[in-house]
């Protein structure tokens, strides 16, 4: 299962009043259980005869973000709640793609909030290693959008 989906599920669970989210995708499943200040991520992969279970405890959602930062470089996050747009207009080329070199201050995407199109600029230079959000997808304040190494 894609790490972006797991992160999104964690964010959804943290911001909701739900106590448990369980998703099954093919032979893989993820079960998130909210406790007072922690979220338990249980990832189960069915491998023919012997299932393997991995568990990760994330005490604060920012721990997951800092783990990503350490593993993949810097993370560009959304400064507001809104709708993510990768390109300046429908059908146009995206502002940035995986593998692009960006400079501090380059526009990386647009987040629409309350009918206002807000250009999001990079706080650092580097090579884009991943795009963590799909075009036209809603984003939350502080949600990771891109990783840059």
N, C-alpha and C positions, 0 to 999 in steps of 0.2 A: 504494500500500500504506500502511496506517495506521501512523503513527509509533510508536504503542503496541506494535504487533506487532514492529516492528524493534527497539525498545528491549528487549522481552521476549526476543527472539532473541539480542541481544547479551549480556544477563544470563545466559541459558542457556549460551551458548558460553563465557563467562568462567568460569562455575562448573563446567563439565564438563571432561572430558579430550578432548573432540572437537577436531579441528583445523579442520574445515570444516562449515558448515551452509548448505544451499542450499534455498530455498523458491520455488516458482512459484505465482502466483495469477493466473489468467487470462493477460493479456498482460504482466504485471509479474513480475519475479523479483528476489530478494535473495540474494546470496551473501556469507557471512561467513567470513573466513579468519583463524584465530588464528595470530599470530606470537608470539614470546617475550613481548613486553610490549604488543603492540598488536593491535587488531582492525580489519580492513579491511572496510568496508561498500561493496558494489557494488550499485547500484540501476539496473536496466535497464528501460526502458519501450519496448515495441515500438510504433512509430507507423507503421502501414501499410508504407511503403517504407524509411524511414530510422530505425534504432534510435538512441536517445540513452542514453549511459551517464554516470552521475554517481558519483563515488567520494568517500567521506569516510573519513579515517583518525581513529580514536578511540584515543588512546594509553592512556587510563584511562577506565573506565566513568563515573567522576564528571565527566569532561569533558562527556559528553552531558547529564548532569543539570544542570550549571552553564549549559550552552547553553539548556536549557529554562527555567531560572530567569531568565536575562537576557531571553529573548524573551517569556515569558508571565507573569512575576511570581514569587511564592514557590511552593515545592513542599512539600506535606505528604507525608512518607515513612513507611513502616512501621517501627516500632521493634523488630520481631521477625519471625521466620519463623512463618507460620501460614496460616489461611484467612480471606480478606476477606469481611465481611458488610456490606452497605450499609444494612441496616435492623435494628431491634432483634429482630424475629421474622419468620418467613416470612409473606409477604402484607402486612406492614406497610409504611407509607410510608418511603422511605429517609431517613436522617438529613439528608443534604444532596443537592442536585441542582445541575446547571449553572445559573448565574444567581442562586443564593441568596447572600444577604449573611450572612457568618458573623462571629462575634466571637472573640477570643482566649479559649480555654478551652471553646469549644463542642465537643460530641461530634460527630465527622464520620463514624465508622464503628466497627465492631468487628473485631478480629483474634482469631480463636480459636487458641489454642496450648495443647496438652496438656490439652484439655477445659476450659480456662479461657477465658471470654469477656472480652477486654480492650478497654475503651473507649479509642478513640484520639481525643485532643483536639487542636484547632488551636493552633498556637503564635503565630498572628497573625490579625488581622482583615482582611476584604476580601470580594471577590465571587468565587465559585467559577467558574473559566473552563473547567475540564475535569475529568472523572472518568476516570482512566487504568486502572482495574481493573474487571473484571466481577464481579458478585455471585457468591459461593461459589468464587472463584478463589484458588489458592494464591499467597501473596506471600512475598518474601524480605526479609531485614533490609535496610533502606535503600531499598527499592523505592519509586518515586514512586507515590502513590495519587491525589493531586489537585493541581491548580494553582489558585492564588488570586492575583488581581490587586488 
